[in-house]
Amino acid sequence: KRQVAVKKIAIFPLAGGGTEEREIPPDQQSEPALSEETILELARVGRKIEEHFGRPQDIEWGYANSRIYIVQSRPVTTLYPLPELPDTAPGVFLSFGHAQMMLDPIKPLGIALWEKTMASVDSQYIPVTAGGRMYLDITNTLTSWFGRKTAPIMYSKSDTLLSSAISELIRRKDFIATLKPRKRKKGDKSYNKKAVSMLAGSVFSLVFRETIEYPDLPRMTVEVIESLRRDLGSRSGADRIDFMAGHFTHTFDSIIEKVGRPLSAAVISASLIGWLAKRWLGEPAPLDELTKSAPRNISTEMGLDLGDLSDVIRVYPAALEYLKHADDATFLEGLNHVEGGEVVRAAFEKFLRKYGMRCPGEIDITRPRWRERPTQLVPAIVSHIQSAEPGEHRRKFAQGQSDADYAAEMLLQRLKQKVGGSFKARVITKLLRTYRKFIGIREYPKYFLINLFDEYKRVIMEEAGRLVERGVIARPDDVFYLTLDELSAAIKTGRADRAKIAALREKYVEYEKLKPPRLLTSEGEMLQGSYAARKLPAGALEGMPVSAGTVEGRARVITKLEEADLEKGDILVAPFTDPGWTPLFVSASGLVTEIGGLMTHGAVVAREYGIPAVVGVDDATHKIHDGQHIRVDGTQGIIELLD
């Protein structure tokens, strides 16, 4: 591509030193500064320098007397690394982390587990790695008309800006035309067919009043875990590692089948409630109110149980003081030596038996679980004790249920006053019951998955300990920098590439500093998406409104759960939230996150707790300062910086 600028002024050196400006004659103003041959030679030199250093370079150069001079070359630090692919064909890569609410790097062992699963269940999204994060190659999707229509819609509920970035790229027809379908593996469409089948089944049940059964998920989880422990216990060495990869794929698929139909029914019900209310009443349904305190949401239950644990601890000041300075290695044992410690220990052990496998960033199997580092929970417990009265969390939840029931009753009363009101009220009643009954199931698949991860990790760390004893690796967490296949091979052969492990450790320190783009092209372009233009208050930040209401308060910018320090009335500002962050919602009066959408974890839990929330606020943890007074408008999606 050639683009010649109009040049009206030139700067020339003076014989005695200094420079002078001269006007360029009109007939020379549009002439190129370099010939085509020189430009091509400059490009060849640039590629040679990049090849020499092994990464993109920021190059300064000069040209004089028909010769190119290289003045400086340094690494380009603003570029995000590209996935390593077998060919250089144009492609588009979508951030798995933005879809899963986890932007931190995932170590090779964690990526390997996901790659094996995703490659086998759905090749529409081929997993690749870039900058220590997982990306999904969505090139195949964008080569089809149907894929281009559905892709932005599919991600609109998980991360609004991600959906916007996809739409922006699709509008570039010249680029889309360069995309070619990649080869697929056998059985690629099985997952898609199952998803369509579950969706169709949910629609059928809603229309024809067929009963949808609520699956006994806790019983299924116990049975699966007990069976897994037996299977892993009957195996040893590499055989245990090889077994895990196939088990994850098969077992997680089974839980999706169990929850797919009822969850689809809940989501469809919510959409129909909103659409019908708009059509019959002329205004949207109060979905934020109707969502409050939905039953059987495992993440909400975890927050309530943590509140119960905090209420046990607050009665024993000595135990609370001990927890503030406790060490992970002796965390529970040390409670035996303080007043009330035995009671607190029993309550803590009960909590960890149910939730000890969880942690922030839990989709990465290498992240330390609460059972491994229980001190991670202490800041959330302290914040809860400081910001809430005993039993307040349970009372708020009960109030949320009452608010939801009242909102439903008001909606039905208004419908009954319309023409055909009795019929309309019956329709909405069925949809409301379906929605309230099943929407809580949304959080369970991840809870189930994390239970599996925890069992796998116990076995992996056992094998890691044996590898250390054999002198194969230097420390147990070296296995985090191996793939599953490399770990299996190390166990079999007694050899591991220590130099590669050390290099990856250093590399991941660099990866921590990178900001992953939502969408990445094979040309290295990074797309973050944008919101439609609208008028905002001066200096305000915009995002996606996901939980209605307005709140003012002190912003607490928290990037790590273990550093949390929330007080009553504080607004939580975080890069993202996943179920591991749920304990903080009990104390927060509002929520702001950098990524997210209407149906992501933070949005769902914020609505259930009834706190205003705005998500998808780009770079919020840097634009909002810790301690700053802010106003969060969860109805319009606006954050105002008040000081």
Secondary structure by P-SEA (a helix, b strand, c coil): ccccccccbbbbbcccccbbbbbccccccccccccaaaaaaaaaaaaaaaaaacccccccccccccbbbbccccccccccccccccccccbbbbbccccccccccccaaaaaaaaaaaacccccbbbbbcccbbbbccccccccaaaaaccccccccccaaaaaaaaaaaaaaaaaaaccccccccccaaaaaaaaaaaaaaaaaaaacccccccaaaaaaaaaaaaaaaaaaacccaaaaaaaaaaaaaaaaaaaaaaaaaaaaaaaaaaaaaaaaaaacccccccccccccccccaaaaaaaaaaaaaaaaaacaaaaaaaacccccccccccccccaaaaaaaaaaaaaaaccccccccccccccccccccccaaaaaaaaaaccccaaaaaaaaaaaaaaaaaaaaaaaaaaaccaaaaaaaaaaaaaaaaaacccccccaaaaaaaaaaaaaaaaaaaaaaaaaacccccccccccccaaaaaaaaaccccaaaaaaaaaaaaaaaaacccccccccccccccccccccccccccccccccbbbbbbbbbbbcccccccccccbbbbbccccccccccccccccbbbbcccccccaaaaaaaaacccccccccccccccccccccccccccbbbbbcc
